[in-house]
């Protein structure tokens, strides 16, 4: 089984290490201990969609609330270099904030309401919303979730971007929870508003660990720039 505890340890170390970056940097790190199987069962009893295995494993072996967040406005000349990575952006933010066990209930209800509202005009977005378990809140009403619909033919539950507005913007962005965590770590736990538009594979649509921007991203977060 995946070692989510080590993944969180690395995420905490990365986030704490950002405090020395040049410019205006804000960092939050809070990691709660895991919950037990009885608590998961009590939570599942309130949910229409039961928590899938990877999320249960994360909650019971690693953390019931991983909250690691950062917001960074680089100083010059790094700000100009940030603009080359993410045009028109003067700051970047993200963090490994996921699987808050006390929010699964309200997040699922929110996805149910949104999915039902989208069914007439955007049935594909509605399908994703009504058959996914949100595990990450983007902060603007959108989420990332694990799609558990029975029509999915893959062996793993894929990670789906759940867009509250529909318009065909809900889509699969990683083939599995573990693959998402691995790639997310490689890409500095960027917020989806940076990951999905700028760092996706043009063929699969998945967030890509092989993005040509990856090395420049790594250099930027070292406070340097690679031409």
MARBA-3410 file (N, C-alpha, C, O; in Angstrom, 1 decimal):
227
0.8,-1.2,0.0,0.0,0.0,0.0,0.9,1.2,0.0,2.0,1.2,0.5 ~ 0.4,2.3,-0.6,1.2,3.6,-0.6,1.5,4.1,0.8,0.7,4.0,1.7 ~ 2.7,4.7,0.9,3.1,5.3,2.2,2.8,6.8,2.2,3.6,7.6,1.9 ~ 1.5,7.0,2.5,1.1,8.4,2.5,1.7,9.2,3.7,1.8,10.5,3.5 ~ 2.1,8.6,4.7,2.8,9.3,5.8,4.1,10.0,5.3,4.3,11.1,5.6
4.9,9.2,4.6,6.1,9.8,4.0,5.8,10.9,3.0,6.5,11.9,2.9 ~ 4.7,10.7,2.2,4.3,11.8,1.3,4.0,13.1,2.0,4.4,14.2,1.6 ~ 3.3,13.0,3.1,2.9,14.2,3.9,4.2,14.8,4.5,4.4,16.0,4.6 ~ 5.1,13.9,5.0,6.4,14.4,5.6,7.1,15.3,4.6,7.6,16.3,4.9 ~ 7.2,14.8,3.4,7.9,15.6,2.3,7.1,16.9,2.0,7.7,17.9,1.7
5.8,16.8,2.0,5.0,18.0,1.7,5.2,19.0,2.7,5.3,20.2,2.4 ~ 5.3,18.6,4.0,5.5,19.6,5.1,6.9,20.2,5.0,7.1,21.4,5.1 ~ 7.9,19.4,4.7,9.3,19.9,4.6,9.4,20.9,3.4,10.0,21.9,3.5 ~ 8.7,20.5,2.3,8.7,21.5,1.2,8.1,22.8,1.5,8.7,23.8,1.3 ~ 6.9,22.7,2.1,6.2,23.9,2.4,6.9,24.8,3.5,7.0,26.0,3.3
7.4,24.2,4.5,8.2,24.9,5.5,9.4,25.6,4.9,9.8,26.7,5.2 ~ 10.0,24.9,3.9,11.2,25.4,3.3,11.0,26.6,2.4,12.0,27.2,1.9 ~ 9.8,26.9,2.1,9.5,28.1,1.2,9.6,29.4,2.0,9.6,30.4,1.3 ~ 9.7,29.4,3.3,9.7,30.6,4.1,10.8,31.5,3.7,10.7,32.7,3.9 ~ 11.9,31.0,3.1,13.1,31.9,2.8,13.1,32.4,1.4,14.1,33.0,1.0
12.0,32.1,0.6,12.0,32.6,-0.7,12.0,34.1,-0.8,11.4,34.8,0.1 ~ 12.6,34.7,-1.8,12.6,36.2,-1.9,11.2,36.7,-2.3,10.6,36.2,-3.2 ~ 10.8,37.8,-1.7,9.5,38.4,-2.0,8.6,38.2,-0.8,9.0,38.0,0.4 ~ 7.3,38.3,-1.0,6.2,38.2,0.0,5.8,36.7,0.0,5.1,36.3,-1.0 ~ 6.0,36.0,1.1,5.7,34.6,1.1,4.9,34.3,2.4,5.2,34.8,3.5
3.7,33.6,2.3,2.9,33.2,3.4,2.7,31.7,3.4,2.4,31.1,2.3 ~ 2.9,31.1,4.5,2.9,29.7,4.6,2.0,29.2,5.8,2.1,29.8,6.9 ~ 1.3,28.2,5.6,0.5,27.5,6.6,0.7,26.0,6.6,0.7,25.4,5.6 ~ 1.0,25.5,7.8,1.2,24.1,7.9,0.5,23.5,9.1,0.8,23.9,10.3 ~ -0.5,22.7,8.9,-1.2,22.0,10.0,-1.5,20.6,9.6,-2.2,20.4,8.5
-1.1,19.6,10.3,-1.4,18.2,9.9,-2.0,17.5,11.1,-1.4,17.4,12.2 ~ -3.2,17.1,11.0,-3.9,16.4,12.0,-3.6,14.9,12.0,-3.2,14.4,10.9 ~ -3.7,14.2,13.1,-3.4,12.7,13.1,-4.5,12.0,12.3,-5.6,12.5,12.1 ~ -4.3,10.7,12.0,-5.3,10.0,11.3,-6.5,9.6,12.2,-6.4,9.7,13.4 ~ -7.6,9.2,11.6,-8.7,8.8,12.3,-8.8,7.2,12.2,-8.0,6.6,11.4
-9.7,6.6,12.9,-9.8,5.1,12.9,-10.9,4.6,12.0,-11.7,5.4,11.5 ~ -10.9,3.3,11.8,-11.9,2.7,10.9,-13.4,3.0,11.4,-14.3,3.2,10.6 ~ -13.6,3.0,12.7,-14.9,3.3,13.3,-15.4,4.7,12.9,-16.5,4.9,12.6 ~ -14.5,5.7,12.9,-14.8,7.0,12.5,-15.1,7.1,11.0,-16.0,7.8,10.6 ~ -14.4,6.4,10.2,-14.6,6.3,8.8,-16.0,5.7,8.5,-16.8,6.2,7.7
-16.3,4.6,9.3,-17.6,4.0,9.1,-18.8,5.0,9.5,-19.8,5.0,8.8 ~ -18.6,5.7,10.5,-19.6,6.7,10.9,-19.8,7.8,9.9,-20.9,8.2,9.6 ~ -18.7,8.2,9.3,-18.7,9.2,8.2,-19.4,8.6,7.0,-20.3,9.3,6.4 ~ -19.1,7.4,6.6,-19.7,6.8,5.4,-21.2,6.6,5.6,-21.9,6.6,4.6 ~ -21.6,6.4,6.8,-23.1,6.2,7.1,-23.9,7.5,6.7,-25.1,7.4,6.5
-23.2,8.6,6.6,-23.9,9.9,6.3,-23.7,10.2,4.8,-24.4,11.2,4.3 ~ -22.9,9.5,4.1,-22.6,9.9,2.7,-23.4,9.0,1.7,-23.6,7.8,1.9 ~ -23.8,9.7,0.6,-24.4,8.9,-0.5,-23.3,8.1,-1.2,-23.6,6.9,-1.5 ~ -22.2,8.7,-1.5,-21.1,8.0,-2.1,-20.1,7.7,-1.0,-19.5,8.6,-0.4 ~ -19.8,6.4,-0.8,-18.9,6.0,0.3,-17.4,6.4,-0.1,-17.1,6.4,-1.3
-16.6,6.6,0.8,-15.2,7.0,0.6,-14.5,5.8,-0.1,-14.5,4.7,0.4 ~ -13.9,6.1,-1.2,-13.1,5.0,-1.9,-11.9,4.7,-1.1,-11.4,5.4,-0.3 ~ -11.4,3.5,-1.4,-10.2,2.9,-0.7,-9.0,3.8,-0.5,-8.5,3.9,0.6 ~ -8.5,4.5,-1.6,-7.4,5.3,-1.4,-7.6,6.5,-0.4,-6.7,6.8,0.3 ~ -8.8,7.0,-0.4,-9.0,8.1,0.6,-9.1,7.5,2.0,-8.6,8.1,2.9
-9.8,6.4,2.1,-9.8,5.7,3.5,-8.4,5.4,4.0,-8.1,5.7,5.1 ~ -7.6,4.9,3.1,-6.2,4.6,3.5,-5.5,5.9,3.9,-4.7,5.8,4.9 ~ -5.7,7.0,3.2,-5.0,8.2,3.5,-5.5,8.7,4.9,-4.7,9.1,5.8 ~ -6.8,8.7,5.1,-7.4,9.2,6.4,-6.9,8.3,7.6,-6.7,8.9,8.7 ~ -6.8,7.0,7.4,-6.5,6.1,8.6,-5.1,5.8,8.8,-4.7,5.3,9.8
-4.2,6.1,7.8,-2.8,5.9,8.0,-1.9,7.1,8.0,-0.8,7.1,8.6 ~ -2.4,8.2,7.5,-1.6,9.4,7.4,-2.1,10.6,8.1,-1.5,11.1,9.1 ~ -3.3,11.1,7.7,-3.8,12.3,8.3,-5.3,12.5,8.0,-5.7,12.1,6.8 ~ -6.1,12.9,8.9,-7.5,13.2,8.7,-7.7,14.7,8.2,-8.8,15.1,7.9 ~ -6.6,15.4,8.2,-6.6,16.8,7.7,-5.2,17.3,7.4,-4.5,17.7,8.3
-4.8,17.2,6.2,-3.5,17.7,5.8,-3.7,19.1,5.2,-4.3,19.3,4.2 ~ -3.2,20.1,5.9,-3.4,21.5,5.5,-2.0,22.2,5.4,-1.4,22.7,6.4 ~ -1.5,22.1,4.2,-0.2,22.8,3.8,-0.5,23.7,2.7,-0.8,23.3,1.6 ~ -0.3,25.0,2.9,-0.6,26.0,1.9,0.5,27.1,1.8,1.1,27.4,2.8 ~ 0.6,27.6,0.6,1.6,28.7,0.5,1.0,29.7,-0.6,0.2,29.3,-1.5
1.4,30.9,-0.4,1.1,32.0,-1.4,2.4,32.8,-1.5,3.0,33.3,-0.5 ~ 2.9,33.0,-2.7,4.1,33.7,-2.9,4.1,34.7,-4.0,3.7,34.4,-5.2 ~ 4.5,35.9,-3.7,4.6,37.0,-4.7,6.2,37.2,-4.8,6.7,37.9,-3.9 ~ 6.8,36.7,-5.8,8.3,36.8,-5.9,8.7,38.3,-6.1,8.0,39.1,-6.6 ~ 9.9,38.5,-5.6,10.5,39.8,-5.9,11.1,39.8,-7.3,11.3,38.8,-7.9
11.4,41.0,-7.8,12.1,41.1,-9.1,13.5,40.6,-8.9,14.1,40.8,-7.9 ~ 14.1,39.9,-10.0,13.5,39.7,-11.3,12.7,38.5,-11.4,12.2,38.1,-12.5 ~ 12.5,37.7,-10.3,11.8,36.5,-10.4,10.3,36.7,-10.8,9.7,35.8,-11.3 ~ 9.8,37.8,-10.5,8.4,38.1,-10.9,8.2,38.1,-12.4,7.3,37.6,-12.9 ~ 9.2,38.7,-13.1,9.2,38.6,-14.5,9.3,37.2,-15.1,8.7,36.8,-16.1
10.1,36.4,-14.4,10.3,35.0,-14.8,9.1,34.2,-14.5,8.8,33.2,-15.2 ~ 8.4,34.5,-13.4,7.1,33.8,-13.1,6.2,34.1,-14.3,5.4,33.2,-14.7 ~ 6.2,35.3,-14.8,5.3,35.6,-15.9,5.6,34.8,-17.2,4.7,34.5,-18.0 ~ 6.8,34.4,-17.3,7.1,33.5,-18.5,6.5,32.1,-18.3,6.2,31.5,-19.3 ~ 6.5,31.7,-17.1,5.8,30.4,-16.8,4.3,30.5,-16.9,3.7,29.6,-17.5
3.8,31.5,-16.2,2.3,31.6,-16.1,2.0,33.1,-16.5,2.0,34.0,-15.6 ~ 1.7,33.3,-17.7,1.5,34.7,-18.2,0.5,35.4,-17.4,-0.6,34.9,-17.1 ~ 0.8,36.7,-17.2,-0.1,37.6,-16.5,-0.2,37.4,-15.0,-0.9,38.1,-14.3 ~ 0.5,36.4,-14.5,0.5,36.1,-13.0,1.6,36.8,-12.3,2.8,36.8,-12.8 ~ 1.3,37.5,-11.2,2.4,38.1,-10.4,2.6,37.4,-9.1,3.5,37.8,-8.4
1.8,36.4,-8.9,2.0,35.5,-7.7,1.6,34.1,-8.0,0.9,33.9,-9.0 ~ 2.0,33.2,-7.1,1.7,31.8,-7.3,1.3,31.2,-6.0,1.8,31.6,-5.0 ~ 0.4,30.2,-6.0,0.0,29.6,-4.7,-0.4,28.2,-4.9,-0.5,27.7,-6.0 ~ -0.5,27.5,-3.8,-0.8,26.1,-3.8,-0.6,25.5,-2.5,-0.8,26.1,-1.4 ~ -0.3,24.2,-2.4,-0.1,23.4,-1.2,-0.9,22.1,-1.1,-1.9,22.0,-1.8
-0.3,21.2,-0.4,-0.9,19.9,-0.3,-2.0,19.9,0.8,-1.8,19.2,1.8 ~ -3.1,20.6,0.5,-4.2,20.6,1.4,-5.3,19.7,0.9,-6.0,20.1,-0.1 ~ -5.5,18.6,1.6,-6.5,17.7,1.1,-7.0,16.7,2.2,-6.5,16.7,3.3 ~ -8.1,16.1,1.8,-8.7,15.0,2.7,-9.1,15.5,4.1,-8.7,14.9,5.1 ~ -9.8,16.6,4.1,-10.3,17.1,5.4,-11.5,16.3,5.8,-12.6,16.6,5.2
-11.4,15.4,6.7,-12.5,14.5,7.0,-13.8,15.1,7.4,-14.8,14.6,7.2 ~ -13.7,16.3,8.0,-14.9,17.0,8.5,-15.6,17.8,7.4,-16.6,18.4,7.7 ~ -15.1,17.7,6.2,-15.7,18.4,5.1,-16.3,17.5,4.0,-17.0,18.0,3.0 ~ -16.1,16.2,4.1,-16.6,15.3,3.0,-18.1,15.4,2.9,-18.6,15.3,1.8 ~ -18.8,15.5,4.1,-20.2,15.5,4.1,-20.8,16.7,3.3,-21.6,16.6,2.4
-20.3,17.9,3.7,-20.8,19.1,3.0,-20.3,19.2,1.6,-21.1,19.7,0.7 ~ -19.1,18.8,1.3,-18.6,18.8,-0.1,-19.5,17.9,-1.0,-19.7,18.3,-2.1 ~ -19.8,16.7,-0.5,-20.7,15.9,-1.3,-22.0,16.5,-1.6,-22.6,16.4,-2.7 ~ -22.6,17.1,-0.6,-23.9,17.7,-0.8,-23.8,18.8,-1.8,-24.7,19.0,-2.6 ~ -22.7,19.6,-1.7,-22.5,20.6,-2.7,-22.4,20.1,-4.1,-22.9,20.7,-5.0
-21.7,19.0,-4.3,-21.5,18.4,-5.6,-22.9,17.9,-6.1,-23.1,17.9,-7.3 ~ -23.7,17.3,-5.2,-25.0,16.8,-5.6,-25.9,18.0,-6.1,-26.5,17.8,-7.2 ~ -25.9,19.0,-5.4,-26.7,20.2,-5.8,-26.2,20.7,-7.2,-27.0,21.0,-8.0 ~ -24.9,20.9,-7.3,-24.3,21.4,-8.5,-24.6,20.4,-9.7,-25.0,20.9,-10.8 ~ -24.4,19.1,-9.5,-24.6,18.2,-10.5,-26.1,18.2,-11.0,-26.3,18.1,-12.2
-27.0,18.2,-10.1,-28.4,18.3,-10.5,-28.7,19.5,-11.3,-29.5,19.5,-12.2 ~ -28.1,20.6,-10.9,-28.4,21.9,-11.6,-27.8,21.9,-13.0,-28.3,22.6,-13.9 ~ -26.7,21.1,-13.2,-26.1,21.0,-14.5,-26.6,20.0,-15.5,-26.3,19.9,-16.6 ~ -27.5,19.1,-15.0,-27.9,17.9,-15.8,-28.5,18.3,-17.1,-28.3,17.6,-18.1 ~ -29.3,19.3,-17.2,-30.0,19.6,-18.4,-29.1,20.2,-19.5,-29.1,19.7,-20.6
-28.2,21.1,-19.1,-27.4,21.8,-20.1,-26.0,21.2,-20.3,-25.4,21.3,-21.3 ~ -25.5,20.6,-19.2,-24.1,20.0,-19.2,-24.1,18.7,-18.6,-23.6,18.5,-17.5 ~ -24.7,17.7,-19.3,-24.8,16.3,-18.7,-23.5,15.7,-18.3,-23.4,14.9,-17.4 ~ -22.5,15.9,-19.1,-21.2,15.3,-18.8,-20.6,15.9,-17.5,-20.1,15.1,-16.7 ~ -20.7,17.2,-17.3,-20.2,17.8,-16.1,-21.1,17.3,-14.9,-20.5,17.0,-13.8
-22.4,17.1,-15.1,-23.2,16.6,-14.1,-22.9,15.2,-13.7,-22.9,14.8,-12.5 ~ -22.5,14.4,-14.7,-22.1,13.0,-14.4,-20.9,12.9,-13.5,-20.8,12.2,-12.6 ~ -19.9,13.7,-13.9,-18.7,13.8,-13.0,-19.1,14.2,-11.6,-18.6,13.7,-10.6 ~ -19.9,15.3,-11.5,-20.2,15.8,-10.2,-21.0,14.9,-9.3,-20.7,14.8,-8.1 ~ -21.9,14.2,-9.9,-22.8,13.3,-9.1,-22.1,12.0,-8.8,-22.7,11.2,-8.0
-21.0,11.7,-9.4,-20.3,10.4,-9.2,-18.9,10.5,-8.7,-18.1,9.6,-9.0 ~ -18.6,11.6,-8.1,-17.2,11.8,-7.6,-17.2,12.2,-6.1,-18.1,12.9,-5.6 ~ -16.2,11.8,-5.4,-16.0,12.1,-4.0,-14.9,13.2,-3.9,-13.7,12.9,-4.2 ~ -15.3,14.4,-3.6,-14.3,15.5,-3.5,-13.3,15.3,-2.4,-13.7,14.9,-1.3 ~ -12.1,15.6,-2.7,-11.0,15.5,-1.6,-10.2,16.8,-1.5,-9.3,16.9,-0.6
-10.4,17.7,-2.5,-9.6,18.9,-2.5,-10.5,20.1,-2.9,-11.1,20.0,-4.0 ~ -10.6,21.1,-2.1,-11.3,22.3,-2.4,-10.4,23.4,-3.0,-9.4,23.7,-2.5 ~ -10.8,23.9,-4.1,-10.0,24.9,-4.8,-10.2,26.3,-4.2,-9.4,27.2,-4.5 ~ -11.3,26.5,-3.5,-11.5,27.8,-2.9,-12.4,28.7,-3.7,-12.8,29.8,-3.2 ~ -12.9,28.3,-4.8,-13.8,29.1,-5.7,-15.1,28.4,-6.0,-15.8,28.7,-6.9
-15.3,27.3,-5.3,-16.5,26.4,-5.6,-16.2,25.2,-6.4,-17.0,24.3,-6.5 ~ -15.0,25.2,-7.0,-14.6,24.0,-7.8,-13.8,23.0,-6.8,-13.3,23.4,-5.8 ~ -13.7,21.8,-7.3,-13.0,20.8,-6.4,-12.3,19.8,-7.3,-12.4,19.8,-8.6 ~ -11.4,19.0,-6.7,-10.9,17.8,-7.3,-11.5,16.7,-6.6,-11.7,16.7,-5.3 ~ -11.9,15.6,-7.3,-12.5,14.5,-6.6,-12.1,13.2,-7.3,-11.5,13.2,-8.4
-12.4,12.1,-6.6,-12.2,10.7,-7.2,-13.5,10.3,-7.9,-14.5,10.2,-7.2 ~ -13.4,10.0,-9.1,-14.6,9.5,-9.9,-14.9,8.0,-9.6,-14.0,7.2,-9.8 ~ -16.0,7.7,-9.0,-16.3,6.4,-8.6,-17.5,5.8,-9.4,-18.1,4.8,-9.0 ~ -17.9,6.4,-10.5,-18.9,6.0,-11.4,-18.7,4.6,-11.9,-17.5,4.2,-12.3 ~ -19.7,3.8,-12.0,-19.6,2.4,-12.5,-19.3,2.3,-13.9,-18.9,1.2,-14.4
-19.4,3.4,-14.7,-19.1,3.3,-16.1,-17.6,3.5,-16.4,-17.2,3.3,-17.6 ~ -16.8,3.8,-15.4,-15.4,3.9,-15.7,-14.7,2.6,-15.8,-14.9,1.7,-15.0 ~ -13.9,2.4,-16.9,-13.4,1.1,-17.2,-12.0,0.8,-16.7,-11.5,-0.3,-16.7 ~ -11.3,1.9,-16.1,-10.0,1.7,-15.6,-10.0,0.9,-14.3,-11.0,0.8,-13.6 ~ -8.8,0.5,-13.9,-8.6,-0.3,-12.7,-8.6,0.6,-11.5,-9.0,0.2,-10.4
-8.2,1.9,-11.6,-8.2,2.8,-10.5,-9.2,3.9,-10.7,-9.7,4.2,-11.8 ~ -9.6,4.6,-9.6,-10.5,5.7,-9.6,-9.7,6.9,-10.1,-8.7,7.3,-9.5 ~ -10.1,7.5,-11.2,-9.4,8.7,-11.7,-9.7,10.0,-10.9,-10.8,10.1,-10.3 ~ -8.8,10.9,-11.0,-9.0,12.2,-10.3,-9.6,13.1,-11.4,-9.2,13.2,-12.5 ~ -10.7,13.8,-10.9,-11.5,14.6,-11.8,-11.5,16.1,-11.3,-11.7,16.3,-10.1
-11.3,17.0,-12.3,-11.6,18.4,-12.0,-13.1,18.6,-12.0,-13.7,18.3,-13.1 ~ -13.7,19.1,-11.0,-15.2,19.3,-10.9,-15.4,20.8,-10.9,-15.2,21.5,-10.0 ~ -15.9,21.3,-12.1,-16.2,22.7,-12.3,-17.6,23.0,-12.0,-18.5,22.4,-12.6 ~ -17.9,23.9,-11.1,-19.2,24.3,-10.7,-20.0,24.9,-11.8,-21.3,24.9,-11.8 ~ -19.4,25.4,-12.9,-20.1,26.1,-14.0,-20.4,25.2,-15.1,-21.2,25.6,-16.0
-19.9,24.0,-15.1,-20.2,23.1,-16.3,-19.4,23.5,-17.5,-18.2,23.7,-17.4 ~ -20.1,23.7,-18.6,-19.5,24.2,-19.9,-18.4,23.2,-20.4,-17.6,23.6,-21.2 ~ -18.5,22.0,-19.9,-17.5,21.0,-20.4,-16.1,21.1,-19.7,-15.2,20.5,-20.2 ~ -16.0,21.9,-18.7,-14.7,22.1,-18.0,-14.4,21.1,-17.0,-13.3,21.0,-16.5 ~ -15.4,20.2,-16.6,-15.1,19.1,-15.7,-14.4,18.0,-16.5,-14.9,17.7,-17.6
-13.3,17.5,-16.0,-12.5,16.5,-16.9,-11.6,15.7,-16.0,-11.2,16.1,-14.9 ~ -11.2,14.6,-16.5,-10.2,13.7,-15.8,-8.8,14.4,-15.9,-8.4,14.7,-17.0 ~ -8.1,14.5,-14.8,-6.8,15.1,-14.9,-5.7,14.2,-14.4,-4.5,14.6,-14.5 ~ -6.0,13.1,-13.9,-5.0,12.1,-13.5,-5.6,10.7,-13.4,-6.8,10.6,-13.1 ~ -4.9,9.6,-13.8,-5.5,8.3,-13.9,-5.8,7.7,-12.5,-6.6,6.7,-12.5
-5.2,8.2,-11.4,-5.5,7.6,-10.1,-5.1,8.6,-9.0,-4.4,9.6,-9.3 ~ -5.5,8.4,-7.8,-5.2,9.2,-6.7,-3.7,9.2,-6.4,-3.1,10.3,-6.2 ~ -3.1,8.0,-6.5,-1.7,7.9,-6.2,-0.8,8.6,-7.3,0.2,9.2,-7.0 ~ -1.2,8.4,-8.5,-0.5,9.1,-9.6,-0.7,10.6,-9.4,0.3,11.4,-9.7 ~ -1.8,11.1,-9.1,-2.0,12.5,-8.9,-1.1,13.0,-7.8,-0.4,14.1,-8.0
-1.0,12.3,-6.6,-0.1,12.8,-5.5,1.3,12.8,-6.0,2.0,13.7,-5.6 ~ 1.7,11.8,-6.7,3.1,11.8,-7.2,3.4,12.9,-8.1,4.5,13.6,-7.9 ~ 2.6,13.2,-9.1,2.8,14.3,-10.0,2.7,15.6,-9.3,3.5,16.5,-9.6 ~ 1.7,15.7,-8.5,1.5,17.0,-7.7,2.8,17.3,-6.9,3.2,18.5,-6.9 ~ 3.4,16.3,-6.3,4.6,16.6,-5.6,5.7,17.1,-6.5,6.5,18.0,-6.2
5.8,16.5,-7.7,6.9,16.9,-8.6,6.7,18.3,-9.1,7.6,19.0,-9.5 ~ 5.4,18.7,-9.1,5.1,20.1,-9.6,4.8,21.0,-8.5,4.0,22.0,-8.6 ~ 5.4,20.8,-7.3,5.4,21.7,-6.2,4.0,22.0,-5.6,3.8,23.1,-5.1 ~ 3.1,21.0,-5.7,1.8,21.1,-5.1,1.1,22.4,-5.6,0.3,23.0,-4.8 ~ 1.3,22.8,-6.8,0.6,24.0,-7.3,-0.9,23.9,-7.3,-1.5,22.8,-7.4
-1.6,25.0,-7.1,-3.0,25.0,-7.2,-3.5,24.6,-8.6,-2.8,24.9,-9.5 ~ -4.6,23.9,-8.7,-5.1,23.5,-10.0,-5.2,24.6,-11.0,-5.2,24.4,-12.2 ~ -5.4,25.9,-10.6,-5.5,27.0,-11.6,-4.2,27.2,-12.3,-4.1,27.8,-13.4 ~ -3.1,26.7,-11.8,-1.8,26.7,-12.5,-1.5,25.3,-13.1,-1.0,25.3,-14.2 ~ -1.9,24.3,-12.4,-1.6,22.9,-13.0,-2.4,22.6,-14.3,-1.8,22.2,-15.3
-3.7,22.9,-14.2,-4.5,22.4,-15.3,-4.4,23.2,-16.6,-4.3,22.6,-17.7 ~ -4.3,24.5,-16.6,-4.1,25.2,-17.8,-2.7,25.1,-18.4,-2.6,25.2,-19.6 ~ -1.7,25.0,-17.6,-0.3,25.2,-18.0,0.5,23.9,-18.0,1.5,23.9,-18.7 ~ 0.1,22.9,-17.3,1.0,21.7,-17.1,0.3,20.4,-17.4,0.5,19.4,-16.7 ~ -0.5,20.4,-18.4,-1.2,19.2,-18.8,-0.7,18.6,-20.1,-0.2,19.4,-20.9
-0.7,17.3,-20.2,-0.3,16.7,-21.4,-1.4,17.0,-22.5,-2.6,16.8,-22.3 ~ -1.0,17.4,-23.7,-1.9,17.8,-24.7,-2.7,16.7,-25.3,-3.8,16.9,-25.9 ~ -2.2,15.5,-25.1,-2.9,14.3,-25.7,-3.8,13.6,-24.7,-5.0,13.4,-24.9 ~ -3.3,13.3,-23.5,-4.1,12.6,-22.5,-5.0,13.6,-21.7,-6.0,13.2,-21.2 ~ -4.6,14.9,-21.6,-5.2,15.8,-20.8,-4.9,15.7,-19.3,-5.3,16.5,-18.5
-4.0,14.7,-19.0,-3.6,14.6,-17.6,-2.5,15.6,-17.2,-1.7,16.1,-18.1 ~ -2.5,16.0,-15.9,-1.4,16.8,-15.4,-0.1,16.0,-15.7,0.0,14.8,-15.3 ~ 0.9,16.7,-16.2,2.1,16.0,-16.8,3.3,16.3,-15.9,3.7,17.4,-15.7 ~ 4.0,15.2,-15.5,5.3,15.4,-14.8,6.4,15.7,-15.8,7.5,16.0,-15.4 ~ 6.1,15.6,-17.1,7.1,15.8,-18.1,6.9,17.1,-18.8,7.4,17.3,-19.9
6.2,18.0,-18.2,6.0,19.3,-18.8,7.3,20.0,-19.1,8.2,20.0,-18.3 ~ 7.4,20.6,-20.3,8.7,21.4,-20.6,8.9,22.5,-19.6,10.0,23.1,-19.5 ~ 7.9,22.9,-18.8,8.0,24.0,-17.9,8.5,23.5,-16.5,8.8,24.4,-15.6 ~ 8.7,22.2,-16.3,9.0,21.7,-15.0,10.3,22.2,-14.5,10.4,22.6,-13.3 ~ 11.3,22.1,-15.3,12.7,22.5,-14.8,12.7,24.0,-14.4,13.4,24.4,-13.4
12.0,24.9,-15.2,12.0,26.3,-14.9,11.2,26.5,-13.6,11.5,27.4,-12.8 ~ 10.2,25.7,-13.4,9.4,25.8,-12.2,10.2,25.5,-11.0,10.2,26.2,-10.0 ~ 11.0,24.4,-11.1,11.9,24.0,-10.0,12.9,25.0,-9.7,13.2,25.4,-8.5 ~ 13.5,25.6,-10.7,14.5,26.7,-10.6,13.9,27.9,-9.9,14.5,28.5,-9.0 ~ 12.7,28.2,-10.3,12.0,29.4,-9.7,11.8,29.2,-8.2,12.1,30.2,-7.5
11.4,28.0,-7.8,11.2,27.8,-6.4,12.5,27.6,-5.6,12.4,27.5,-4.4 ~ 13.6,27.6,-6.3,14.9,27.7,-5.6,15.4,29.1,-5.6,16.5,29.4,-5.1 ~ 14.5,30.0,-6.1,14.9,31.4,-6.1,15.9,31.7,-7.2,16.6,32.7,-7.1 ~ 15.9,30.9,-8.2,16.8,31.0,-9.3,16.0,31.0,-10.6,14.8,30.9,-10.6 ~ 16.7,31.0,-11.7,16.0,30.9,-13.0,16.9,30.2,-14.0,18.1,30.5,-14.1
16.4,29.2,-14.7,17.2,28.4,-15.7,16.7,28.8,-17.1,15.5,28.7,-17.4 ~ 17.6,29.3,-17.9,17.3,29.7,-19.3,17.0,28.5,-20.1,16.7,28.6,-21.3
END
